[in-house]
Amino acid sequence: MKMITKICHELEEDLTIKRYECLKPLQVEEESLRDLKYVQPVDCIVAFSRRTVYEIKISIVESTTYGCCIIYGSLPSYTRQRQAELFNEENNYFDILIATDAVGMGTMHNFRKL
């Protein structure tokens, strides 16, 4: 954080730092899901590439009745924010979240589904 602050100062750029508290700890399952057809509403699946995010989404949509929200780093921030909002809206079609590590880049505070 010090390096980013210094760079912004040197470039005379504004910097806003937001810190969020995780309201509920991440719960990691003891065993692997093994097959995406067993995914449950409010599950979050973390992938390691944008391509894998889309492959997982296609697989879930084809093998279940669930809709999926997706988040990855190169999505525009508004789109990431909107995906978080859609995932959280009650009584909607979006039950599963599929994301890269971008899920922890400032949007995670928006996830409340339990």
PyRosetta script that sets phi, psi and omega in degrees:
from pyrosetta import init, pose_from_sequence

init()
pose = pose_from_sequence("MKMITKICHELEEDLTIKRYECLKPLQVEEESLRDLKYVQPVDCIVAFSRRTVYEIKISIVESTTYGCCIIYGSLPSYTRQRQAELFNEENNYFDILIATDAVGMGTMHNFRKL")
pose.set_psi(1, -35.3)
pose.set_omega(1, -180.0)
pose.set_phi(2, -61.2)
pose.set_psi(2, -40.2)
pose.set_omega(2, -178.2)
pose.set_phi(3, -65.5)
pose.set_psi(3, -43.1)
pose.set_omega(3, 179.8)
pose.set_phi(4, -64.2)
pose.set_psi(4, -43.0)
pose.set_omega(4, 177.6)
pose.set_phi(5, -60.0)
pose.set_psi(5, -44.2)
pose.set_omega(5, 179.9)
pose.set_phi(6, -64.2)
pose.set_psi(6, -43.5)
pose.set_omega(6, 179.8)
pose.set_phi(7, -61.7)
pose.set_psi(7, -45.6)
pose.set_omega(7, 179.8)
pose.set_phi(8, -62.5)
pose.set_psi(8, -40.3)
pose.set_omega(8, 177.9)
pose.set_phi(9, -62.5)
pose.set_psi(9, -46.8)
pose.set_omega(9, -179.7)
pose.set_phi(10, -61.7)
pose.set_psi(10, -36.8)
pose.set_omega(10, -178.5)
pose.set_phi(11, -88.2)
pose.set_psi(11, 0.9)
pose.set_omega(11, -178.1)
pose.set_phi(12, 55.7)
pose.set_psi(12, 42.1)
pose.set_omega(12, 177.9)
pose.set_phi(13, -104.8)
pose.set_psi(13, 147.8)
pose.set_omega(13, 175.9)
pose.set_phi(14, -74.1)
pose.set_psi(14, 147.6)
pose.set_omega(14, 177.9)
pose.set_phi(15, -135.8)
pose.set_psi(15, 127.4)
pose.set_omega(15, 175.9)
pose.set_phi(16, -117.4)
pose.set_psi(16, 125.1)
pose.set_omega(16, 179.2)
pose.set_phi(17, -107.7)
pose.set_psi(17, 124.1)
pose.set_omega(17, 177.4)
pose.set_phi(18, -117.1)
pose.set_psi(18, 132.2)
pose.set_omega(18, 177.4)
pose.set_phi(19, -118.3)
pose.set_psi(19, 137.2)
pose.set_omega(19, -177.9)
pose.set_phi(20, -124.8)
pose.set_psi(20, 145.0)
pose.set_omega(20, 177.0)
pose.set_phi(21, -97.4)
pose.set_psi(21, 131.9)
pose.set_omega(21, 176.5)
pose.set_phi(22, -73.5)
pose.set_psi(22, 120.1)
pose.set_omega(22, -175.2)
pose.set_phi(23, -79.6)
pose.set_psi(23, -22.6)
pose.set_omega(23, 178.7)
pose.set_phi(24, -142.7)
pose.set_psi(24, 129.9)
pose.set_omega(24, -178.6)
pose.set_phi(25, -65.8)
pose.set_psi(25, 149.0)
pose.set_omega(25, 176.1)
pose.set_phi(26, -65.9)
pose.set_psi(26, 132.7)
pose.set_omega(26, 179.3)
pose.set_phi(27, -110.5)
pose.set_psi(27, 117.0)
pose.set_omega(27, 180.0)
pose.set_phi(28, -98.7)
pose.set_psi(28, 131.8)
pose.set_omega(28, -179.3)
pose.set_phi(29, -68.3)
pose.set_psi(29, 150.7)
pose.set_omega(29, 179.4)
pose.set_phi(30, -69.2)
pose.set_psi(30, -36.0)
pose.set_omega(30, -177.5)
pose.set_phi(31, -120.0)
pose.set_psi(31, 156.7)
pose.set_omega(31, 177.2)
pose.set_phi(32, -67.1)
pose.set_psi(32, 151.0)
pose.set_omega(32, 177.7)
pose.set_phi(33, -64.9)
pose.set_psi(33, -31.1)
pose.set_omega(33, 178.2)
pose.set_phi(34, 69.2)
pose.set_psi(34, -38.8)
pose.set_omega(34, -179.1)
pose.set_phi(35, -147.6)
pose.set_psi(35, 129.2)
pose.set_omega(35, -175.6)
pose.set_phi(36, -65.8)
pose.set_psi(36, -13.9)
pose.set_omega(36, 177.8)
pose.set_phi(37, -70.0)
pose.set_psi(37, -12.7)
pose.set_omega(37, 178.7)
pose.set_phi(38, -94.9)
pose.set_psi(38, 4.5)
pose.set_omega(38, 178.9)
pose.set_phi(39, -60.9)
pose.set_psi(39, 146.8)
pose.set_omega(39, -177.5)
pose.set_phi(40, -118.2)
pose.set_psi(40, 153.6)
pose.set_omega(40, 176.3)
pose.set_phi(41, -53.2)
pose.set_psi(41, 143.9)
pose.set_omega(41, -178.1)
pose.set_phi(42, 74.8)
pose.set_psi(42, 5.7)
pose.set_omega(42, 174.2)
pose.set_phi(43, -70.9)
pose.set_psi(43, 147.2)
pose.set_omega(43, 172.5)
pose.set_phi(44, -119.6)
pose.set_psi(44, 123.6)
pose.set_omega(44, 179.1)
pose.set_phi(45, -108.5)
pose.set_psi(45, 125.6)
pose.set_omega(45, -179.7)
pose.set_phi(46, -102.4)
pose.set_psi(46, 124.7)
pose.set_omega(46, 178.7)
pose.set_phi(47, -112.1)
pose.set_psi(47, 174.6)
pose.set_omega(47, -175.2)
pose.set_phi(48, -117.1)
pose.set_psi(48, 11.4)
pose.set_omega(48, 173.7)
pose.set_phi(49, -158.5)
pose.set_psi(49, 156.5)
pose.set_omega(49, 177.9)
pose.set_phi(50, -61.2)
pose.set_psi(50, -40.9)
pose.set_omega(50, 179.3)
pose.set_phi(51, -59.5)
pose.set_psi(51, -44.1)
pose.set_omega(51, 179.8)
pose.set_phi(52, -65.2)
pose.set_psi(52, -36.8)
pose.set_omega(52, 176.7)
pose.set_phi(53, -56.1)
pose.set_psi(53, -48.3)
pose.set_omega(53, -179.1)
pose.set_phi(54, -68.9)
pose.set_psi(54, -37.3)
pose.set_omega(54, 177.3)
pose.set_phi(55, -62.2)
pose.set_psi(55, -42.9)
pose.set_omega(55, 178.6)
pose.set_phi(56, -64.8)
pose.set_psi(56, -43.0)
pose.set_omega(56, 179.4)
pose.set_phi(57, -59.1)
pose.set_psi(57, -47.5)
pose.set_omega(57, 179.6)
pose.set_phi(58, -59.1)
pose.set_psi(58, -45.1)
pose.set_omega(58, -179.8)
pose.set_phi(59, -61.1)
pose.set_psi(59, -44.1)
pose.set_omega(59, -179.6)
pose.set_phi(60, -66.8)
pose.set_psi(60, -44.5)
pose.set_omega(60, -179.7)
pose.set_phi(61, -62.7)
pose.set_psi(61, -37.0)
pose.set_omega(61, -179.7)
pose.set_phi(62, -75.6)
pose.set_psi(62, -27.3)
pose.set_omega(62, -173.7)
pose.set_phi(63, -109.2)
pose.set_psi(63, -2.4)
pose.set_omega(63, 179.2)
pose.set_phi(64, -138.7)
pose.set_psi(64, -177.3)
pose.set_omega(64, 175.1)
pose.set_phi(65, -103.2)
pose.set_psi(65, 10.1)
pose.set_omega(65, -175.4)
pose.set_phi(66, -86.6)
pose.set_psi(66, 146.3)
pose.set_omega(66, 170.2)
pose.set_phi(67, -95.3)
pose.set_psi(67, 153.8)
pose.set_omega(67, -175.1)
pose.set_phi(68, -124.6)
pose.set_psi(68, 138.9)
pose.set_omega(68, 167.7)
pose.set_phi(69, -99.8)
pose.set_psi(69, 148.9)
pose.set_omega(69, -179.7)
pose.set_phi(70, -129.9)
pose.set_psi(70, 146.3)
pose.set_omega(70, 176.7)
pose.set_phi(71, -141.0)
pose.set_psi(71, 127.5)
pose.set_omega(71, 172.1)
pose.set_phi(72, -147.4)
pose.set_psi(72, 162.2)
pose.set_omega(72, -168.3)
pose.set_phi(73, -57.8)
pose.set_psi(73, -36.6)
pose.set_omega(73, -175.1)
pose.set_phi(74, -87.1)
pose.set_psi(74, 2.6)
pose.set_omega(74, 171.3)
pose.set_phi(75, -68.3)
pose.set_psi(75, 143.9)
pose.set_omega(75, 174.8)
pose.set_phi(76, -59.2)
pose.set_psi(76, 148.2)
pose.set_omega(76, -175.8)
pose.set_phi(77, -57.9)
pose.set_psi(77, -37.4)
pose.set_omega(77, 177.6)
pose.set_phi(78, -61.2)
pose.set_psi(78, -41.0)
pose.set_omega(78, -179.2)
pose.set_phi(79, -67.1)
pose.set_psi(79, -42.1)
pose.set_omega(79, 175.9)
pose.set_phi(80, -59.9)
pose.set_psi(80, -44.1)
pose.set_omega(80, 179.2)
pose.set_phi(81, -61.4)
pose.set_psi(81, -43.5)
pose.set_omega(81, -178.6)
pose.set_phi(82, -66.7)
pose.set_psi(82, -37.7)
pose.set_omega(82, 177.3)
pose.set_phi(83, -62.7)
pose.set_psi(83, -39.9)
pose.set_omega(83, 177.0)
pose.set_phi(84, -63.0)
pose.set_psi(84, -43.3)
pose.set_omega(84, 179.1)
pose.set_phi(85, -62.8)
pose.set_psi(85, -44.5)
pose.set_omega(85, 179.6)
pose.set_phi(86, -61.7)
pose.set_psi(86, -41.8)
pose.set_omega(86, 179.3)
pose.set_phi(87, -61.8)
pose.set_psi(87, -33.5)
pose.set_omega(87, -176.6)
pose.set_phi(88, -85.8)
pose.set_psi(88, -21.1)
pose.set_omega(88, -178.5)
pose.set_phi(89, -62.1)
pose.set_psi(89, 134.7)
pose.set_omega(89, 179.9)
pose.set_phi(90, -77.6)
pose.set_psi(90, 152.6)
pose.set_omega(90, 175.4)
pose.set_phi(91, 54.6)
pose.set_psi(91, 45.9)
pose.set_omega(91, 175.4)
pose.set_phi(92, -123.1)
pose.set_psi(92, -175.2)
pose.set_omega(92, -174.6)
pose.set_phi(93, -83.9)
pose.set_psi(93, -13.5)
pose.set_omega(93, -172.1)
pose.set_phi(94, -96.4)
pose.set_psi(94, 104.7)
pose.set_omega(94, -174.1)
pose.set_phi(95, -110.3)
pose.set_psi(95, -20.2)
pose.set_omega(95, -173.1)
pose.set_phi(96, -121.5)
pose.set_psi(96, 140.1)
pose.set_omega(96, 174.1)
pose.set_phi(97, -111.7)
pose.set_psi(97, 129.1)
pose.set_omega(97, 176.1)
pose.set_phi(98, -121.0)
pose.set_psi(98, 127.2)
pose.set_omega(98, -173.0)
pose.set_phi(99, -149.4)
pose.set_psi(99, 160.9)
pose.set_omega(99, 167.0)
pose.set_phi(100, -92.8)
pose.set_psi(100, -168.1)
pose.set_omega(100, 178.2)
pose.set_phi(101, -63.3)
pose.set_psi(101, -8.3)
pose.set_omega(101, 176.2)
pose.set_phi(102, -62.3)
pose.set_psi(102, -15.1)
pose.set_omega(102, 178.4)
pose.set_phi(103, -60.4)
pose.set_psi(103, -21.9)
pose.set_omega(103, 178.6)
pose.set_phi(104, -99.2)
pose.set_psi(104, 8.0)
pose.set_omega(104, -176.7)
pose.set_phi(105, -97.5)
pose.set_psi(105, 60.0)
pose.set_omega(105, 173.2)
pose.set_phi(106, 90.0)
pose.set_psi(106, -3.7)
pose.set_omega(106, 178.3)
pose.set_phi(107, -108.4)
pose.set_psi(107, -16.5)
pose.set_omega(107, -174.8)
pose.set_phi(108, -59.0)
pose.set_psi(108, -31.3)
pose.set_omega(108, -179.3)
pose.set_phi(109, -63.2)
pose.set_psi(109, -13.7)
pose.set_omega(109, -179.3)
pose.set_phi(110, -87.1)
pose.set_psi(110, -7.4)
pose.set_omega(110, -176.0)
pose.set_phi(111, -91.0)
pose.set_psi(111, 121.0)
pose.set_omega(111, -177.1)
pose.set_phi(112, -125.0)
pose.set_psi(112, -12.1)
pose.set_omega(112, -176.8)
pose.set_phi(113, -57.3)
pose.set_psi(113, 132.5)
pose.set_omega(113, 179.9)
pose.set_phi(114, -125.9)
pose.dump_pdb("model.pdb")
